[in-house]
Amino acid sequence: MPESDRVCSLQDLRNYVEITICQQHQLEPRAFKMTERLLVRQGLPCGMYFCLHGPRSVKFVAIWETDQNTILFYGSRGERIGRCRVLGSLPLRQAAA
């Protein structure tokens, strides 16, 4: 499984996700809006959901899941197109703030 760049903050994670999605789909970084949501399981934060809103209302998704500390990337039709392990640790408390 490929590994990410070193991630030390929520902003590092956002940047990595956006750049990776843009590379996968040949998009210009910072050209499209990206939204995010905290994922919660049994009342506790367990990851982050990222959605890049691309051209022609196309959406590309990435999910950072903390159990395995991996990011799962999905294409516009919902198919998984990539997975990588996050290097470094990001406290979810920081993401929830």
C-alpha positions in Angstrom: 0.0 0.0 0.0 1.5 3.4 -0.9 2.2 5.9 1.9 1.3 9.6 2.1 3.6 12.5 2.7 4.2 13.2 6.4 1.0 14.5 7.9 1.3 16.5 11.1 -1.8 18.7 11.1 -5.3 18.8 9.7 -4.2 21.3 7.1 -1.5 18.8 5.9 -4.2 16.2 5.6 -6.5 18.5 3.6 -3.6 19.5 1.3 -2.6 15.9 0.7 -6.1 14.7 0.0 -6.8 17.6 -2.4 -3.5 17.3 -4.3 -4.0 13.5 -4.6 -7.6 13.8 -5.9 -6.5 16.4 -8.4 -3.6 14.2 -9.7 -5.9 11.2 -10.0 -8.4 13.1 -12.1 -6.1 15.6 -13.9 -7.6 18.6 -12.2 -5.9 21.9 -11.3 -5.2 22.0 -7.5 -7.1 24.8 -5.6 -9.4 25.3 -8.6 -12.4 23.6 -7.0 -14.2 23.7 -3.7 -13.5 21.0 -1.2 -15.8 20.3 1.8 -15.3 18.0 4.8 -17.2 16.4 7.6 -16.2 14.7 10.8 -17.2 11.0 10.9 -18.6 9.7 14.2 -19.1 6.1 15.4 -21.0 5.5 18.7 -20.6 9.1 19.6 -16.8 9.2 19.1 -14.9 10.7 16.1 -13.5 8.0 13.8 -12.4 9.8 10.7 -13.0 12.6 8.1 -15.0 12.7 4.9 -13.6 14.9 2.1 -15.5 15.8 -1.1 -13.9 17.7 -4.0 -16.7 19.4 -6.0 -15.2 19.2 -9.5 -16.3 20.4 -12.9 -19.9 19.8 -14.2 -21.1 18.9 -10.7 -18.8 15.9 -10.5 -17.8 14.9 -6.9 -14.7 13.0 -5.9 -14.5 11.6 -2.3 -11.8 10.6 0.1 -12.3 9.1 3.6 -9.6 9.2 6.2 -10.3 6.4 8.7 -8.4 6.5 11.9 -8.6 2.8 12.9 -6.1 1.8 10.1 -4.8 5.4 9.6 -5.5 5.2 5.9 -7.2 7.3 3.3 -9.6 5.7 0.9 -10.1 7.5 -2.5 -13.3 7.1 -4.5 -14.1 8.1 -8.1 -17.1 10.0 -9.4 -19.2 6.8 -9.6 -18.4 5.7 -6.1 -15.8 3.1 -7.0 -12.7 2.9 -4.8 -9.7 4.0 -6.9 -7.0 4.2 -4.3 -5.8 3.7 -0.8 -2.8 4.9 1.1 -1.4 4.8 4.6 -1.0 8.1 6.4 2.6 8.8 7.6 2.5 10.5 10.9 -0.2 10.9 13.5 -3.0 13.4 13.6 -5.0 13.5 16.8 -8.7 13.4 15.9 -9.3 16.0 18.6 -7.5 18.5 16.4 -9.7 17.5 13.5 -12.9 17.8 15.6 -11.9 21.4 16.8 
